[in-house]
Amino acid sequence: MSTEERTAMPGHEFSEFSLEDLRRILREGAGTDEAVDLDGDILDSDFAELGYESPALLETAGRIEREFGVTLDDDLLTEIRTPRALIEVVNSSLMPARAR
């Protein structure tokens, strides 16, 4: 089942946003720099070092919001520097949905 099919299903709740989810969304939305290996150990790498500046991260955030049904604070997004931090923010936003 594709991600689009899962998000279209009424009542579907995601349990966790993973590094694999982030890698896929980065590739789909902003592409990848040939010099960057997103499949490597990137959790604590700065997004700028990975080739993702503010516009690409805003696009990524928009895709995450649509796909996972969360709202991410724009001010907070400007402070996020690493994939680990973004994953933590998304998962904390998913927690209220899991508690329902």
N, C-alpha and C positions, 0 to 999 in steps of 0.2 A: 504494500500500500504506500503510495507516495505521500510526502509531507502535505501537499495540497489537499489530498483526499482526507488525511487525518484532521487537518484544521477545519475542513468543511463539515465534519461530523458534529452534529449538535451534542452538547454535553461532554465532548472530549476534553480531557484535562491532561496537560503534560506534567509529568512528575519531576522532571529535571532538565535543565539546559546544560549541555555538555560541551566539552572542548571540540568534539566532532561536529556538533551543531554549529558552533561558532566558525570553525574552519569552512564548512560548507557554505554558510551564509556569506562569509568574507569573499569566497571565490565567486559565488553567484552574483553578488552585488557590486563588488569593487574590483574583482579580478585579483591577480597576484603578480607581484614583481618577480621576474625570472630569477633574480638573485636571492630570493627568500624561499626557504623551505618551510611551508606551513605545516608539514607533517613532522617536523622536528620538535624539539623541546621549546615551545614558544610561550608557555604559561606566564613566565615572568619577564618576557621581552617587552620592551616599550613598543607601542603601536607605531610610533614614528620610525623606529628601527626596522619594523616589518614592512614599511612603505605605506602605512595607512594614516593619513592626516585627517583633520576634522571633517571635511565633507564626506569622506569614505566612511568614517565612523558614524556620522549621522544617518547615512544610507543604511548602514548595517543595523543601527538601532531601530530604524523604521521597519526593516524586514523582520527583526526579532519581535517587535511589538505586534505586527500583523500575524505572524506565524504562531506566536506563543500566547497572544491575547493579554499582554501586559502593557503597562504604561511606564516608560522610563523618563525620569526627570532630565530635561535638557541641561540644566546647570550641573547636575551630577555627572552627566556624560562628558562634559568638558574637563572634568577632573580625573576621569578614568584613564589610566596610562597603560595597563597591561590586560591581556586576555583573562588572567586569573581574576582581576578586579571586576571586569565586565561580567564574567560568568557568575561571580558571587552576587552582584547586583541583580542580575536577571533571576537567579534562583531565589533570592530574598523576595522578589516581586511575585514569584510563582507560589511561595509559601501560603499566602492567604487563600489562593484558589484550591490548594491541596487540603486546607483545613475545612472547607465547606462540606 
